[in-house]
Amino acid sequence: MLVQTILKSKSSSNVVTVSSSATVSEAAKLLSEMKIGTVVVSEDGETATGILSERDIVRELANSGSGCLSQCVSDYMTTELVTCTSQASVENVLTQMTEGRFRHMPVVEDGKLVGIVTLGDAVKAQLKELAMEKNALEGMIMGH
């Protein structure tokens, strides 16, 4: 299964972005309001320059206290993005997420942000594919 299948099944292809100059507090509020775990950092809403997760914020709160909330997103975002294209296999995405210990992967085509895939999206897609294969095999065994 390909990432494009996941993107097509999502209710919205919009990726929530925030500017690198936004405060961590603003990013945290956006995460809470949108009920999401990660925000992509982009100056134009099309080019991903970083990513900031709830984990990043919590880790910094533990390290330096609430003062980090007034700092810029650029101070804490991950800049070495791991991205994929819509033609990437879900299995490959799952492997990269597991090995890299992250749960969100921006989908980029020709340098433009076209979506985001979560670990949950990828697991759900794999389970759906396994269920279809199981049903097909059972049908073959039963002679249907």
Contacts in CASP RR format, 6 or more apart in sequence:
PFRMAT RR
TARGET T0000
AUTHOR 0000-0000-0000
METHOD contacts of the structure
MODEL  1
MLVQTILKSKSSSNVVTVSSSATVSEAAKLLSEMKIGTVVVSEDGETATG
ILSERDIVRELANSGSGCLSQCVSDYMTTELVTCTSQASVENVLTQMTEG
RFRHMPVVEDGKLVGIVTLGDAVKAQLKELAMEKNALEGMIMGH
1 89 0 8 1.000
1 90 0 8 1.000
1 91 0 8 1.000
1 125 0 8 1.000
1 126 0 8 1.000
1 129 0 8 1.000
2 86 0 8 1.000
2 87 0 8 1.000
2 88 0 8 1.000
2 89 0 8 1.000
2 90 0 8 1.000
3 84 0 8 1.000
3 85 0 8 1.000
3 86 0 8 1.000
3 87 0 8 1.000
3 88 0 8 1.000
3 89 0 8 1.000
3 90 0 8 1.000
3 93 0 8 1.000
3 107 0 8 1.000
3 117 0 8 1.000
4 86 0 8 1.000
4 87 0 8 1.000
5 90 0 8 1.000
5 125 0 8 1.000
6 90 0 8 1.000
6 117 0 8 1.000
6 121 0 8 1.000
6 122 0 8 1.000
6 125 0 8 1.000
7 13 0 8 1.000
7 86 0 8 1.000
7 107 0 8 1.000
7 114 0 8 1.000
7 115 0 8 1.000
7 117 0 8 1.000
9 125 0 8 1.000
10 121 0 8 1.000
13 114 0 8 1.000
13 115 0 8 1.000
15 40 0 8 1.000
15 45 0 8 1.000
15 106 0 8 1.000
15 113 0 8 1.000
15 114 0 8 1.000
15 115 0 8 1.000
15 116 0 8 1.000
16 30 0 8 1.000
16 34 0 8 1.000
16 36 0 8 1.000
16 39 0 8 1.000
16 40 0 8 1.000
17 39 0 8 1.000
17 40 0 8 1.000
17 41 0 8 1.000
17 42 0 8 1.000
17 45 0 8 1.000
17 48 0 8 1.000
17 113 0 8 1.000
18 26 0 8 1.000
18 27 0 8 1.000
18 30 0 8 1.000
18 39 0 8 1.000
18 40 0 8 1.000
18 41 0 8 1.000
18 42 0 8 1.000
18 52 0 8 1.000
18 73 0 8 1.000
19 41 0 8 1.000
19 42 0 8 1.000
19 43 0 8 1.000
19 73 0 8 1.000
20 41 0 8 1.000
20 43 0 8 1.000
20 49 0 8 1.000
20 50 0 8 1.000
20 72 0 8 1.000
20 73 0 8 1.000
20 74 0 8 1.000
20 77 0 8 1.000
21 72 0 8 1.000
21 73 0 8 1.000
21 74 0 8 1.000
22 72 0 8 1.000
22 73 0 8 1.000
23 69 0 8 1.000
23 70 0 8 1.000
23 71 0 8 1.000
23 72 0 8 1.000
23 73 0 8 1.000
24 52 0 8 1.000
24 57 0 8 1.000
24 60 0 8 1.000
24 68 0 8 1.000
24 69 0 8 1.000
24 70 0 8 1.000
24 71 0 8 1.000
24 72 0 8 1.000
24 73 0 8 1.000
24 75 0 8 1.000
24 76 0 8 1.000
25 69 0 8 1.000
25 70 0 8 1.000
26 73 0 8 1.000
27 39 0 8 1.000
27 52 0 8 1.000
27 57 0 8 1.000
27 73 0 8 1.000
28 54 0 8 1.000
28 57 0 8 1.000
28 69 0 8 1.000
30 39 0 8 1.000
31 37 0 8 1.000
31 38 0 8 1.000
31 39 0 8 1.000
31 54 0 8 1.000
31 57 0 8 1.000
37 53 0 8 1.000
37 54 0 8 1.000
37 103 0 8 1.000
37 104 0 8 1.000
38 51 0 8 1.000
38 52 0 8 1.000
38 53 0 8 1.000
38 54 0 8 1.000
38 103 0 8 1.000
38 104 0 8 1.000
38 116 0 8 1.000
39 51 0 8 1.000
39 52 0 8 1.000
39 53 0 8 1.000
40 48 0 8 1.000
40 50 0 8 1.000
40 51 0 8 1.000
40 106 0 8 1.000
40 113 0 8 1.000
40 116 0 8 1.000
41 48 0 8 1.000
41 49 0 8 1.000
41 50 0 8 1.000
41 51 0 8 1.000
41 52 0 8 1.000
41 73 0 8 1.000
41 74 0 8 1.000
41 77 0 8 1.000
42 48 0 8 1.000
42 49 0 8 1.000
42 50 0 8 1.000
42 113 0 8 1.000
43 49 0 8 1.000
45 113 0 8 1.000
46 112 0 8 1.000
46 113 0 8 1.000
47 111 0 8 1.000
47 112 0 8 1.000
47 113 0 8 1.000
48 81 0 8 1.000
48 83 0 8 1.000
48 106 0 8 1.000
48 108 0 8 1.000
48 113 0 8 1.000
49 77 0 8 1.000
49 79 0 8 1.000
49 81 0 8 1.000
50 77 0 8 1.000
50 78 0 8 1.000
50 79 0 8 1.000
50 81 0 8 1.000
51 77 0 8 1.000
51 78 0 8 1.000
51 81 0 8 1.000
51 104 0 8 1.000
51 106 0 8 1.000
52 73 0 8 1.000
52 76 0 8 1.000
52 77 0 8 1.000
52 78 0 8 1.000
53 78 0 8 1.000
53 102 0 8 1.000
53 103 0 8 1.000
53 104 0 8 1.000
56 76 0 8 1.000
56 77 0 8 1.000
56 78 0 8 1.000
57 68 0 8 1.000
57 76 0 8 1.000
60 68 0 8 1.000
60 76 0 8 1.000
61 68 0 8 1.000
61 69 0 8 1.000
68 75 0 8 1.000
68 76 0 8 1.000
81 106 0 8 1.000
82 96 0 8 1.000
82 100 0 8 1.000
82 102 0 8 1.000
82 105 0 8 1.000
83 105 0 8 1.000
83 106 0 8 1.000
83 107 0 8 1.000
83 108 0 8 1.000
84 92 0 8 1.000
84 93 0 8 1.000
84 96 0 8 1.000
84 105 0 8 1.000
84 106 0 8 1.000
84 107 0 8 1.000
84 108 0 8 1.000
84 117 0 8 1.000
85 107 0 8 1.000
85 108 0 8 1.000
85 109 0 8 1.000
86 107 0 8 1.000
86 109 0 8 1.000
86 114 0 8 1.000
88 107 0 8 1.000
90 122 0 8 1.000
90 125 0 8 1.000
90 126 0 8 1.000
90 129 0 8 1.000
91 126 0 8 1.000
93 105 0 8 1.000
93 117 0 8 1.000
93 122 0 8 1.000
94 119 0 8 1.000
94 122 0 8 1.000
94 123 0 8 1.000
94 126 0 8 1.000
96 105 0 8 1.000
97 103 0 8 1.000
97 105 0 8 1.000
97 119 0 8 1.000
97 122 0 8 1.000
103 118 0 8 1.000
103 119 0 8 1.000
103 120 0 8 1.000
104 116 0 8 1.000
104 117 0 8 1.000
104 118 0 8 1.000
104 119 0 8 1.000
105 116 0 8 1.000
105 117 0 8 1.000
105 118 0 8 1.000
106 113 0 8 1.000
106 115 0 8 1.000
106 116 0 8 1.000
107 113 0 8 1.000
107 114 0 8 1.000
107 115 0 8 1.000
107 116 0 8 1.000
107 117 0 8 1.000
108 114 0 8 1.000
END
